Amino acid sequence: MTDLSAANARFGLSGRIRFKEIPGGLVVMEVSNIHGNAAIAMQGGHVMSWHPKSQVEPVVWLSRFAKFAPGKSIRGGVPVCWPWFGPHPADPALPAHGFARTVPWEVTATRELENGASEIALALTETGQARAMWPHRVGVSLRVTVGATLEIALITQNRDDHDLVIGEALHTYFQIGDIGDIRIRGLEGCEYLDKAGGGSARRRQDGPVVLSAETDRIYLNTEAECVIEDARLQRRIRVAKSGSRSTVVWNPWTAKADKMGDFGPDGWRRMVCVESANAAENLVTLVPGAEHRLWVRYAAEALP
Ligand SMILES: O=P(O)(O)OC[C@H]1O[C@@H](O)[C@H](O)[C@@H](O)[C@@H]1O
């Protein structure tokens, strides 16, 4: 759905949901309600930003140097990694983190809830390009609820006649005061694959996660809530989830961020990715007809 006036007529909600085109040609849905603001790009079904009114600063980080172009993933927000996480297991020519984040999605419904939150349903558009990369019959949808909290459900239905194995993540970039001033609780004692610098060593988390260098970890068998404690912004962000057995913690640090070209000079200091995923040993197998739902809820609150 790229026709703006048709999209606004069908799914716009006066004063609350509006579609617009941004420089670079992407169509973005802007959501604004009594609880706060969010923006969702139709490319990738990508929640680009979320700023609840209770917070001085946004909770979901979007790089000031993000590039907006057809077929290119946006640096920040909530990229949807699907149907594989990281490099493709067999074909390095295929895009990292799957194709869902760079293909068109379409809105299938919008509504305002009684509590003033806005609910948006999106579906991955069937394209020949996606089919060529992953030739299976499947239904993929997102349900985004923008309220006092941000909830996102990523739903996969196997409509084929054989088992499907998927990797996935809601690859969320959270806005923080400074990378040196946060700690992440909820992963204590968990085993992780340490991918920083291209490795894959297995380690165990000792205490809360504190970052002091490039960090790229897949925490395995982790279903509990994570909490990002931010001493600089004097707040904590709660990351609750279900249907997700891996948690990825990522920050590229300075040298890698410089090479990536869309972080800006110090962007990497203001973000941390805490991704609710099913990756590595936690892939999901769907039998024909089965449905899998990965759900997250983000909430921010002042530190006591
Ligand atoms: O630059 P991309 O493709 O969005 O990926 C960013 C990072 O995403 C993380 O999830 C991966 O663990 C990292 O290895 C990767 O570098």
The ligand as a Gaussian input file, in Angstrom:
#p B3LYP/6-31G(d) Opt

LIG

0 1
 O       24.105000      -4.194000      10.451000
 P       22.993000      -5.206000      10.649000
 O       22.886000      -6.196000       9.518000
 O       21.689000      -4.523000      10.936000
 O       23.362000      -6.065000      11.918000
 C       23.709000      -5.461000      13.088000
 C       24.090000      -6.507000      14.141000
 O       22.931000      -7.208000      14.507000
 C       23.121000      -8.087000      15.619000
 O       21.917000      -8.705000      15.913000
 C       24.125000      -9.141000      15.252000
 O       24.319000     -10.017000      16.347000
 C       25.425000      -8.462000      14.841000
 O       26.369000      -9.447000      14.449000
 C       25.177000      -7.477000      13.710000
 O       26.368000      -6.781000      13.397000

